[in-house]
Amino acid sequence: MKVVFCYNVGMQVQYITDKKGKKKSVVVPFRDWENIQKEMSKQRAMLGIKSAVEEVRQIKEGKKRMRSMDKLLDEL
Protein backbone atom coordinates (compact mmCIF):
# COMPACT_ATOMS: atom_id res chain seq x y z
CA MET A 1 0.00 0.00 0.00
CA LYS A 2 1.23 3.43 -0.93
CA VAL A 3 -0.25 6.84 -0.12
CA VAL A 4 0.05 9.53 -2.78
CA PHE A 5 -0.78 13.15 -1.95
CA CYS A 6 -2.56 15.32 -4.47
CA TYR A 7 -3.92 18.84 -4.13
CA ASN A 8 -7.17 19.42 -5.98
CA VAL A 9 -9.06 22.74 -5.89
CA GLY A 10 -7.70 23.60 -2.47
CA MET A 11 -8.43 20.13 -1.12
CA GLN A 12 -5.69 17.77 0.03
CA VAL A 13 -6.53 14.36 -1.39
CA GLN A 14 -4.65 11.16 -0.64
CA TYR A 15 -4.78 8.23 -3.02
CA ILE A 16 -4.14 4.77 -1.66
CA THR A 17 -2.67 2.50 -4.30
CA ASP A 18 -1.97 -1.20 -4.56
CA LYS A 19 1.50 -2.67 -5.14
CA LYS A 20 1.15 -2.05 -8.88
CA GLY A 21 0.37 1.62 -8.35
CA LYS A 22 -3.33 1.29 -9.23
CA LYS A 23 -5.51 3.71 -7.23
CA LYS A 24 -7.80 1.82 -4.86
CA SER A 25 -9.09 4.44 -2.41
CA VAL A 26 -9.27 8.16 -1.83
CA VAL A 27 -8.89 9.87 1.53
CA VAL A 28 -10.12 13.44 1.97
CA PRO A 29 -10.09 15.61 5.07
CA PHE A 30 -13.32 15.25 7.07
CA ARG A 31 -14.27 18.93 6.67
CA ASP A 32 -13.95 18.58 2.89
CA TRP A 33 -16.08 15.41 3.03
CA GLU A 34 -18.78 17.30 4.93
CA ASN A 35 -18.72 20.00 2.24
CA ILE A 36 -18.97 17.36 -0.49
CA GLN A 37 -21.97 15.79 1.27
CA LYS A 38 -23.64 19.19 1.64
CA GLU A 39 -23.12 19.97 -2.05
CA MET A 40 -24.46 16.55 -3.06
CA SER A 41 -27.55 17.15 -0.94
CA LYS A 42 -28.14 20.48 -2.71
CA GLN A 43 -27.71 18.79 -6.09
CA ARG A 44 -30.24 16.05 -5.18
CA ALA A 45 -32.73 18.72 -4.11
CA MET A 46 -32.25 20.62 -7.38
CA LEU A 47 -32.75 17.42 -9.39
CA GLY A 48 -35.95 16.75 -7.46
CA ILE A 49 -37.24 20.24 -8.22
CA LYS A 50 -36.29 19.89 -11.88
CA SER A 51 -38.11 16.54 -12.04
CA ALA A 52 -41.22 18.03 -10.39
CA VAL A 53 -41.28 20.97 -12.82
CA GLU A 54 -40.96 18.55 -15.75
CA GLU A 55 -43.80 16.42 -14.37
CA VAL A 56 -46.07 19.49 -14.04
CA ARG A 57 -45.22 20.48 -17.62
CA GLN A 58 -46.17 17.01 -18.86
CA ILE A 59 -49.43 17.09 -16.89
CA LYS A 60 -50.33 20.50 -18.36
CA GLU A 61 -49.60 19.18 -21.87
CA GLY A 62 -51.78 16.13 -21.23
CA LYS A 63 -48.83 13.74 -21.59
CA LYS A 64 -49.09 12.52 -18.01
CA ARG A 65 -51.92 12.01 -15.54
CA MET A 66 -51.96 13.79 -12.22
CA ARG A 67 -51.33 11.52 -9.22
CA SER A 68 -53.61 11.40 -6.21
CA MET A 69 -52.46 12.97 -2.96
CA ASP A 70 -52.23 9.48 -1.40
CA LYS A 71 -49.82 8.30 -4.10
CA LEU A 72 -47.80 11.49 -3.82
CA LEU A 73 -47.50 11.10 -0.03
CA ASP A 74 -46.52 7.43 -0.43
CA GLU A 75 -43.42 8.58 -2.31
CA LEU A 76 -42.26 10.58 0.68
N, C-alpha and C positions, 0 to 999 in steps of 0.2 A: 504494500500500500504506500502510495506517495501522495502528499498534499501539495497542490500547486496553487499559488496565490494569483488572483487576477483582480484588477480594479475595473469596475464597470459602472459608469454613470454615477460616480461617487460612492459606490457600494463595494466593499471588500468581499470578494467571493473566493471561496476555496473549492478547488476541484479535487476529489479523491479519485485516484486512478488505480487500475490494477497493475500487475507486474509488467504488462505489455504497454502500459501508458494509456490505455483506453479509459476515458472518463466514466466513472461509475456513480458518483454522487456529487452533490453540490452542498456546500455549507455556507450559509449567509448569517450575518449578525442578527440576533433576535429582533432588534428594533426595525431593521430592514424587512424582516419577515412579517412583522406586524403591519408595516406600511404596504407590503405586497398584498396581504390578506384584505386590508381595508380597500385598496384599489380594486381588487377582484370583486369585492362585495358591491362596490359602486357600479362596476361593469355589469354584474348580474342584474342589478336593479334597472339599469338603463336598457338592457336587453328585454327585460320583462315589460317595461313601458313601451318599447318599440313593438313588441309582439302584440300588446293590448291595442295599440293604435292601429296596427295592421288588421287585427280582428274586427275592430269597429268599422274600418273602411270596407272590409269585405261584407259585413252585415248590411251596411248602408247601400252597397251595390247589389245586394241580393245574392251574393255568392256564398254566403254562409248564414246559417240560422242562429238566432240568438239563443243562448243557453238559459236555463231556468236559474233562479237564485240558489236553489238547492245544489245544483250541479256546480255552480261557480264556487259556493262555499266548500263543497267537497274537495276542490282542488287546493284549498288552503290547508 
